Amino acid sequence: MAASLVAASLAPGALSFAERLLVPFPWLGFLPHSQREQFAAEIVEVARACAAISSFERLFVVLAEWRSTAEAVASGYTPDDQLDWLDESEAVDDPRASE
């Protein structure tokens, strides 16, 4: 993990650090640009904090959380702020009632 972060940070080229992270973490491609930037900042911050206390469990938790987010987006998850909400609730029939 550390080697991947260092390699991405030192890779030549004009791409941002967040875009270079697509090589070791290709699942980042499912996330919008703003979330890739957020991931890049958070993963570096958490890696530094973990290194300071010589305990890296939290880093792997953060990585797993971001990967789960990418999997959800790839599966069609839509954030709440992008959904159309009803002004008033509507009753619907229980789909199990027709069985």
C-alpha positions as CSV (number, residue, x, y, z in Angstrom):
1,M,0.0,0.0,0.0
2,A,2.7,2.4,1.0
3,A,4.7,1.6,-2.2
4,S,1.6,2.3,-4.3
5,L,1.1,5.7,-2.7
6,V,4.7,6.6,-3.1
7,A,4.9,5.4,-6.7
8,A,1.7,7.4,-7.5
9,S,3.1,10.5,-5.9
10,L,6.4,10.3,-7.7
11,A,5.1,9.2,-11.1
12,P,6.1,11.6,-13.9
13,G,3.6,13.4,-16.0
14,A,1.0,16.2,-15.7
15,L,-1.8,14.1,-14.1
16,S,-2.9,15.0,-10.6
17,F,-2.0,12.7,-7.7
18,A,-5.7,11.7,-7.6
19,E,-5.6,10.7,-11.3
20,R,-2.3,8.8,-10.8
21,L,-3.9,6.8,-8.0
22,L,-6.1,5.2,-10.7
23,V,-3.2,2.9,-11.5
24,P,-2.9,1.1,-8.1
25,F,-6.6,1.6,-7.4
26,P,-8.5,1.2,-10.7
27,W,-11.9,1.1,-9.0
28,L,-11.5,4.9,-8.3
29,G,-12.6,5.3,-12.0
30,F,-16.1,4.6,-10.8
31,L,-16.1,7.7,-8.6
32,P,-16.6,11.2,-9.8
33,H,-13.6,13.5,-10.0
34,S,-14.4,15.4,-6.8
35,Q,-14.6,12.1,-4.8
36,R,-11.3,10.9,-6.3
37,E,-9.7,14.1,-5.0
38,Q,-11.3,13.6,-1.6
39,F,-10.0,10.0,-1.5
40,A,-6.5,11.2,-2.4
41,A,-6.4,13.8,0.4
42,E,-7.9,11.4,3.0
43,I,-5.7,8.4,2.2
44,V,-2.6,10.5,2.6
45,E,-3.8,12.1,5.8
46,V,-4.7,8.7,7.3
47,A,-1.5,7.1,6.1
48,R,0.6,9.8,7.8
49,A,-1.4,9.5,11.0
50,C,-1.1,5.7,11.0
51,A,2.7,6.0,10.3
52,A,3.0,8.3,13.3
53,I,1.6,5.7,15.7
54,S,3.0,2.6,13.8
55,S,-0.5,1.1,13.4
56,F,-2.1,0.8,10.0
57,E,-5.4,-0.9,10.6
58,R,-7.3,2.4,10.2
59,L,-5.7,2.9,6.8
60,F,-7.1,-0.4,5.6
61,V,-10.5,0.5,7.0
62,V,-10.5,3.8,5.1
63,L,-9.4,2.0,1.9
64,A,-12.1,-0.6,2.2
65,E,-14.8,2.1,2.8
66,W,-13.8,4.0,-0.3
67,R,-13.7,0.8,-2.3
68,S,-17.2,0.0,-1.1
69,T,-18.3,3.4,-2.2
70,A,-16.9,2.8,-5.6
71,E,-18.7,-0.6,-5.8
72,A,-22.0,1.0,-4.8
73,V,-21.6,3.7,-7.5
74,A,-20.7,1.0,-10.1
75,S,-23.8,-0.9,-9.1
76,G,-26.0,2.1,-9.7
77,Y,-26.3,3.8,-6.3
78,T,-27.6,7.3,-6.5
79,P,-26.8,9.8,-3.8
80,D,-29.8,11.2,-1.9
81,D,-29.2,14.7,-3.2
82,Q,-29.6,13.5,-6.7
83,L,-32.9,11.8,-6.2
84,D,-36.4,13.3,-6.8
85,W,-38.3,13.2,-3.6
86,L,-42.1,13.3,-3.2
87,D,-43.5,16.4,-1.5
88,E,-46.1,14.2,0.2
89,S,-45.9,10.5,1.0
90,E,-48.1,8.1,-1.0
91,A,-49.4,4.8,0.1
92,V,-48.5,1.9,-2.1
93,D,-49.7,-1.7,-2.2
94,D,-47.6,-4.3,-0.5
95,P,-46.0,-6.3,-3.4
96,R,-46.2,-9.4,-1.3
97,A,-50.0,-9.2,-1.1
98,S,-50.3,-10.3,-4.8
99,E,-48.5,-13.6,-4.1
